[in-house]
Amino acid sequence: MIKFYKTISVIFHPIVLPTIGTIFYFLLIPNSYNSKERLTILSLIFVTTYLIPVLILILFKRLKLIQTFNTRSIKERKIPVALMIVLFYLLGNTLIRIAQVEDIGLLFYATSCALAFVYFLFAFDLKTSIHLLSFGIFTSFYIILGYIYEKQFAVLIIITLLLSGLVANARLHLKAHTTKEIYIGYFVGFIAPFAVYLYL
């Protein structure tokens, strides 16, 4: 079962969800972009949220700033999380200026804010679950899109909630987080898009 839980944690890793969320966005939200333009935007998001973080982790491991790619301790998480706060903010700042994809900019602003709060919680010795943070953001983002575009994303949201439970269970069985860290992660992630949407 441990192997199963590890597989779940890898498949639904936080750096994978932004790309998945963007793919669903282009599939579900009407826009005038052609396939090449969509691929360009998706590539920008993939490079910023997946490729760069992976390269950073590889570099940190070579420099022995982290022991494993899982960054289990708060000390190991501080620099990667700080860099992700900046990357996601810059990405949000870029996308919000592109016509018809301002919504995706909101998504990355929200992620940056949520990660900033996660960093703040390090001071209280809380290693918030970024896996669940990502699922919380994903869920509330599509609730907001449903409100903006007057569409129903009930099936997607229900599937996301079920997957959130599965991932939370996996993280607990792997002893990667406490129950409190799981709940805080999801709650912070869920609230962040609403806060950013109301502010913007």
N, C-alpha and C positions, 0 to 999 in steps of 0.2 A: 504493500500500500504506500510506503514511503516513496517508492519510485513513481507511483501514480501522482502523488501530491506534488512531487518535484516537477513532473511533466506539466501539470496544471499551472504551476507558478511560472514556468518558462513560457508556455503558450500565451498566457494572459499577463505577460510582463508589462509594467507601466510604460515602457518605451515603445511598445507595440500598439497600444490603444489609440494614440493620437492619429496614426496612419489609418487604422481601421475606422475610427470615427469620421475622418475626412472622406474616406471611400463611401461610407453610408450617406454622408452629407451630399455628395455629388449624385448619388443614386436617388435620393429622396426629395431633395430641395430643387425646385426649378431654377435654372439659370441659362444664360445664352452662350456659355463657354463651349468651344468644340473640344474634341478628344485630346488634341495636342496641348491646348491651354490647361485643361484639367490635369493632364499628366505633368506639366511643368509645375503647377501649384502643389500637386501631390509629392513630386520629387523634392521640392523645397522643404516640405514638412517632414518627409522621410529622412532627408539628410540631417536636418536640424534636431529632430526628436529621437532618431534612432542611430544613425551612423556616427554622428559626432559624439553622443554619449558613450557608445561602445568603444570608440577610439580613445576617449578620455579615460575610461576604465582600464583599457589595455595599457595605456601610458602610466597610469597611477600604479598598476600592479607591477610593472617593470621597475618603477621608481620606489617600489615597496611602501607606497603610501597607503595601500590597502592590501589585505592578506588574500582575500577572495573577491570574485566578482559580485558576490551577494552583499558586500559591505554590511556585515552583520552588526558592527558596533556603531554607536553614535559618532565617535571620533572619526571613523572611516567615512561616514556619510556626509559630514559637514561640507567638505570642499565640493564633492559631486553635486549635492543639493544646491549649494550656492551658485554653481555654474549653470545648473538647470534653470534656476530662477531667472538669471540673466538671459539665457538662450530663449526661453519661452516668452519672456517679455519682449525681446527684440523681434521674435517671430510674430507675436501678436501685433506689435507696432507696424510691422511690414504689411501684414494681411488686412488690417483694418483700413488701410489706404487703398486697397484694391476693390474696385466696384464689384458688387454682388457676392463677395466672400467676406464681408465685414463680420458676419456671424462667426466665422472660423477664427477671426481675430479675437473676438470675445472669448472663445474657448481657450485660447492660449494666454490671454490676460488672466483669466480665471485660474488657470493652472499655475501660472507664476505666483499669483497671490496666495493660492493654497499652499504651495511649496514654501513660500516665505513664512507662513504660519507654522508649517512643519518645522522649519529651521528654528523659529522662536521657541517651540516646544522642546527642542533639544536642551534648553537651559533648565528644564524641569525633569530631565532624564527620561523623556518620553520618545521612543523610537516609533513614531506614527507609521502605520502601514501605508506605503505609497501605492501598493497594489489596490487597496480598497479606496484610497483617495482618488485614483484614476477612474474607478468604477462609479464612484459618487459623482464625479464631474461629468462623466459620460451620460449618466442617467438624467441629471438635472439639465444638462445642455439640450437633450432632445425633448424634455418637457418644455423648456423655453422656446425651442424651435416650433413645437406644436402650437404654442400660444401665438407666436409671431405670424406663422403662415396658416393658422387655422386648419391644421392637419392633425390626424390621429396617429401617433407612433406607439400605440398601446402594446402591440406585439413585441416591438424592439425593446421597449422599456421593461416588459415582463421578463423577456429573455435575459436582459442585462441584470435585472434583480436576481434571477436564479443563478446566473454565472457569478454574481457578487457573493452569494451564499456559498457556492462551490469553492471559490478562491479563498474566501475567509476561512472556511473549514480546512483547506489545504495549508494555509499559513499557520493556523493554530496547531495542526498536527505536526508540522515541521518545526514547531517551537520558535518560529521566526518572530512572533509577536505575542503579546498578551491580549486577552479579550478587550481590555480597555483601549489598547493601541489600534485594534481592528475597528472598533466602533468610532473612535475619534477620527481615524483616517477617512472612513466613509462619510461621516457627518461633515467634516471640514470640506471634503470634496464636493458634497452635495450642495452645500451652502454657497460656495465660492462663485459659481456661475450666476446665481440669483443676485448676489451682492454686486458683482461687476455689471450685470445687465441693468440693475436699478441705478447704479452710479453713472453708467454711460448714457 
